[in-house]
């Protein structure tokens, strides 16, 4: 058994498996080779693990991309195998790929996700929410499946354009996004999107919703995501400054009635890193303490409308030159610096980050202590290499901690 100080992925996974023997599915869930072998037994081929959510001693959930579409794995300990039984019993026909109730494992399609009623029968959901679009030839493609949390699908008429739609029935030929949530969280997401839509034109229009199916129908925003535009050389200083101005305009919106930003998020991430990589525990807890000491409380009158998960992949450069922001699930009231810090923590740096700041400063002064807020954002994101199933996730976690420590000096 390798030393726990060994930060290779193989050693880190072995330590997690050894520490959680009751979770029999964990070795498969965290190992591409074993997972690929299991899928091959059922005639499927693994393309990638996309996301991992792990609750020690209880469960592991993995979002998968297979050669024939999206899927997910749920593994549980014997104490909670009822989740496996309920998932298999209530799943639509053909949505279960493999199941071992006694072993606490199920492999399935998104339609088997009983926590997301809107995803179980997507065409029925579409017919309920957007009957005009349902009645026309169309394609329906899953874009995101965060198992047991969220499902997002794009519906596009085969005889229509790629643009967004202003009508509630898709009659103008545009695409629509279906966003399904857990029942317990649906009303909160609905209220957030309604309030954001009242405050800023940057958000895509909410078309309609179904409380029974816990699903929103949202206009699809046409254009190119900023991260893709940067990678292809399609975005330069002018576009980045425009994004900065758009963000400044968002922060200048009238004060929203939204939940406050989660002040304890970086602490929760530090605890998760310590569980995943125990040899980093002292280091990450020290970093959390330094971040906490450097963050000034946000006065009520200084709080602004924040996107809450601002990064280049959440920005769309529209064909008409306008800027839109997508995925408002984390919108909140908080410090303006948090959105700017989020962009930096997500990888925007150098001249690109400077151009974003320059555009922002055309309308609003740059917030102070951005280096501390960026360190906090890096700490919040530090478990993401594991959550995103990166092949060398221990090294990815350490790189984020390195960056945060450099900022704090």
Residue pairs with C-beta under 8 A, 6 or more apart in sequence:
1 14
1 18
2 8
2 10
2 11
2 14
2 15
3 11
4 11
4 15
4 278
4 279
5 279
6 12
7 277
7 279
7 394
7 395
7 398
8 394
9 391
9 392
9 393
9 394
12 276
12 277
12 393
12 394
13 27
13 30
13 31
15 278
16 26
16 30
16 54
16 276
17 26
17 27
17 30
19 56
20 26
20 56
20 57
22 57
22 77
22 78
22 79
23 56
23 57
23 58
23 59
23 60
23 75
23 76
23 77
23 104
24 75
24 77
24 103
24 104
24 105
25 60
25 73
25 74
25 75
25 76
25 103
25 104
25 105
26 54
26 60
26 75
27 34
28 34
28 35
28 38
28 73
28 75
28 105
29 35
29 52
29 54
29 60
29 62
29 73
29 75
30 52
30 60
32 46
32 49
32 391
35 46
35 49
35 62
35 64
35 73
36 45
36 46
38 98
38 107
39 45
39 46
39 66
39 97
39 98
39 107
41 98
42 97
42 98
42 107
44 66
44 67
44 68
44 71
44 97
45 66
45 67
46 64
46 65
46 66
46 67
47 64
47 65
47 66
47 67
48 64
48 65
48 389
49 62
49 63
49 64
49 65
49 389
50 63
50 64
50 65
50 388
50 389
51 62
51 63
51 146
51 147
51 387
51 388
51 389
52 60
52 61
52 62
52 63
52 386
52 387
52 388
52 389
53 60
53 61
53 62
53 147
53 387
54 60
54 61
54 386
56 275
57 77
58 76
58 77
58 79
58 80
59 74
59 75
59 76
59 77
59 80
59 83
60 73
60 74
60 75
61 72
61 73
61 74
61 75
61 147
61 148
62 72
62 73
62 147
62 389
63 70
63 72
63 145
63 146
63 147
64 70
64 71
64 72
64 73
64 107
65 71
69 109
69 142
70 109
70 110
70 142
70 145
71 97
71 107
71 108
71 109
71 110
72 107
72 108
72 109
72 110
72 113
72 145
72 147
73 105
73 106
73 107
74 83
74 84
74 87
74 105
74 106
74 108
74 147
74 148
75 104
75 105
76 83
76 84
76 104
76 105
77 104
78 104
80 104
81 101
81 102
81 104
84 99
84 100
84 101
84 104
84 105
84 106
85 101
86 114
87 99
87 106
87 108
87 112
87 113
87 114
88 96
88 99
88 101
88 106
88 112
90 114
91 108
91 111
91 112
91 114
92 111
92 112
92 120
92 121
94 109
95 108
95 109
95 110
95 111
95 112
96 106
96 107
96 108
96 109
96 112
97 107
97 108
97 109
98 105
98 106
98 107
99 105
99 106
99 107
99 108
100 106
106 112
110 116
110 119
110 142
110 145
110 147
110 151
111 119
111 120
111 121
111 122
112 120
113 119
113 120
113 145
113 147
113 148
113 151
114 120
115 147
115 148
115 149
115 182
116 148
116 149
116 150
116 151
116 180
116 181
116 182
116 214
117 180
117 183
117 212
117 213
117 214
117 215
118 125
118 151
118 178
118 179
118 180
118 181
118 210
118 213
118 214
118 215
119 125
119 145
119 151
119 153
119 180
122 140
122 153
122 178
123 134
123 140
125 178
125 180
125 210
125 213
125 215
126 133
126 134
126 138
126 140
126 155
126 178
127 134
128 210
128 212
128 213
129 178
129 207
129 208
129 209
129 210
129 213
129 215
129 217
130 155
130 168
130 169
130 170
130 176
130 207
130 208
130 217
131 169
132 167
132 169
132 170
132 171
133 155
133 157
133 169
133 170
133 171
133 176
136 157
136 158
136 159
136 160
136 170
137 157
137 158
137 159
138 155
138 156
138 157
138 158
139 155
139 156
139 158
140 153
140 154
140 155
141 153
141 154
141 156
142 151
142 152
142 153
143 152
143 153
143 154
143 177
144 150
144 151
144 152
145 151
145 152
148 182
149 181
149 182
150 179
150 180
150 181
150 329
151 178
151 179
151 180
152 177
152 178
152 179
152 180
153 177
153 178
154 175
154 176
154 177
154 220
155 170
155 175
155 176
155 177
155 178
156 162
156 175
156 220
157 170
157 173
157 174
157 175
159 173
160 170
160 172
160 173
160 174
160 175
161 173
161 174
162 174
162 175
162 220
162 222
163 173
163 174
163 175
163 220
163 222
164 174
164 175
164 204
164 205
164 219
164 220
164 221
164 222
165 171
165 172
165 173
165 174
165 175
165 176
165 207
165 219
165 220
166 172
166 174
166 205
166 219
167 207
168 207
168 208
168 217
170 176
174 219
174 220
174 222
175 220
175 222
176 207
176 217
176 218
176 219
176 220
177 204
177 217
177 218
177 219
177 220
178 215
178 216
178 217
179 189
179 215
179 216
179 217
179 218
180 213
180 214
180 215
181 189
181 214
181 215
181 216
182 214
183 214
186 211
186 214
186 215
187 211
189 216
189 329
190 206
190 209
190 216
192 258
192 328
192 329
192 331
193 203
193 206
193 216
193 218
193 328
194 206
195 256
195 257
195 258
195 331
196 203
196 256
196 258
196 305
196 328
196 331
197 203
197 205
197 206
199 253
199 254
199 256
199 305
200 249
200 250
200 253
200 305
202 246
202 249
202 250
202 323
202 324
202 325
203 324
203 325
203 328
204 218
204 219
204 220
204 221
204 324
204 326
205 218
205 219
206 216
206 217
206 218
206 219
207 217
207 218
207 219
208 216
208 217
209 215
209 216
209 217
221 316
221 318
221 324
221 326
222 316
222 318
222 319
223 316
223 317
223 318
223 319
223 324
224 234
224 316
224 317
225 312
225 313
225 314
225 315
225 316
225 317
226 235
226 239
226 243
226 312
226 313
226 315
226 316
226 317
227 311
227 312
227 313
227 315
228 234
229 235
229 239
229 317
230 312
230 352
234 317
235 317
236 355
237 351
237 355
237 358
239 317
240 352
240 355
240 356
240 359
241 355
241 356
241 358
241 359
241 362
242 321
242 323
242 359
243 315
243 317
243 323
243 356
243 359
244 355
244 356
244 357
244 358
244 359
244 360
244 361
244 362
245 359
245 360
245 362
245 363
246 323
246 325
247 307
247 310
247 339
247 340
247 356
247 359
247 360
248 359
248 360
248 361
248 362
248 363
248 364
249 363
250 304
250 305
250 306
250 307
250 325
250 339
251 304
251 305
251 306
251 336
251 339
251 364
252 304
252 363
252 364
253 304
253 305
255 303
255 304
255 305
255 333
256 305
256 331
256 333
258 305
258 331
258 332
258 333
259 332
259 333
260 303
260 332
260 333
260 334
261 298
261 306
261 308
261 332
261 333
261 334
261 335
261 338
262 332
265 380
266 288
266 291
266 292
266 376
266 379
266 380
267 288
267 292
269 379
269 380
269 381
269 382
269 383
270 284
270 285
270 287
270 288
270 379
270 382
272 383
273 280
273 281
273 284
273 382
273 383
273 397
273 401
274 280
274 281
274 284
274 285
276 383
276 386
276 394
276 397
277 394
277 397
280 397
280 398
280 401
283 401
284 379
284 382
284 401
287 375
287 379
287 401
287 404
287 405
287 408
288 379
290 375
290 408
291 372
291 375
291 376
291 379
291 404
291 408
294 369
294 372
294 375
294 408
295 369
295 372
295 373
295 376
296 369
298 334
298 335
302 335
303 333
303 334
303 335
304 333
304 334
304 335
304 336
305 331
305 333
306 331
306 332
306 333
306 334
306 335
306 336
306 338
306 339
307 314
307 325
307 328
307 330
307 331
307 339
307 342
308 328
308 329
308 330
308 331
308 332
308 334
308 338
308 339
309 327
309 329
309 330
309 342
310 325
310 338
310 339
310 340
310 342
310 343
311 342
311 343
311 345
311 346
311 347
311 348
312 343
312 346
312 347
312 348
313 346
314 325
314 326
314 327
315 323
315 324
315 325
315 326
316 323
316 324
316 325
316 326
317 323
318 324
335 367
335 373
336 364
336 367
337 367
337 368
337 369
337 370
337 373
338 373
338 376
338 377
340 356
340 357
340 360
340 366
340 367
340 370
340 373
341 370
341 373
341 374
341 376
341 377
342 377
343 353
343 356
344 353
344 370
344 374
344 377
345 374
345 377
345 378
345 380
345 381
345 400
345 403
346 381
348 356
357 366
360 366
367 373
371 407
371 408
372 407
372 408
374 404
374 407
375 403
375 404
375 405
375 407
375 408
376 404
378 400
378 401
378 403
378 404
378 407
379 400
379 401
379 404
381 400
382 397
382 400
382 401
382 404
383 397
384 396
384 400
385 392
385 393
385 394
385 395
385 396
385 397
385 400
386 393
386 396
386 397
390 396
